[in-house]
């Protein structure tokens, strides 16, 4: 485990203090649990190419490809 510092505003400190008291968990445990949930949510989101459709297309409509379709078109069925 590594030590780190987190800067919280007054409302966040008070909310964290109340949550720790209500749950019987330490503030550090609550922060770690919230971070694990946030990281799991990020991993569960579908991966998309944010640059898709942002090039010089002259304003012509284009069909949106899913990231899987794009991968198949570029890499083939491997």
Secondary structure, DSSP 4 states (H G I P E B T S, - for coil): ---------HHHHHHHHHHHHHHT--HHHHHHHHHHHHHHHHHHSPP--TTTT-S--TT-------HHHHHHHHH---
